[in-house]
Amino acid sequence: MSGSRIFAAARDQWAAMSRDFADYLGAQISAALEATNGVLTNALGKVTGKRAEDLLSGPRATADRYASPELIEWWDAHGRMTITEYEAHWFTSVGQVA
């Protein structure tokens, strides 16, 4: 037996979702950079070297601690999804059980 077909299907589904999330995240970063004139981090975020990806896809506590007021305002208007939240949304709207 060459492996579980169930696990292979799940792996393929997760890979597809992950690619979609990368596209979503890239679009979110671009839109946030444009809307905030490139100001995504506060002073502490700059000192600690937080990246856009850290703020837009990492834990909410990290985002709240290091995000600029401009980015927080943008999230209030446009939302923010972590990969876990995106996965749940993706699975119910796109994903299919093989």
HELIX and SHEET records of a PDB file:
HELIX    1   1 ARG A    5  ALA A   35  1                                  31    
HELIX    2   2 ALA A   43  VAL A   47  1                                   5    
HELIX    3   3 ALA A   52  SER A   57  1                                   6    
HELIX    4   4 ARG A   60  TYR A   66  1                                   7    
HELIX    5   5 PRO A   69  HIS A   78  1                                  10    
HELIX    6   6 ILE A   83  SER A   93  1                                  11    
END                                                                             
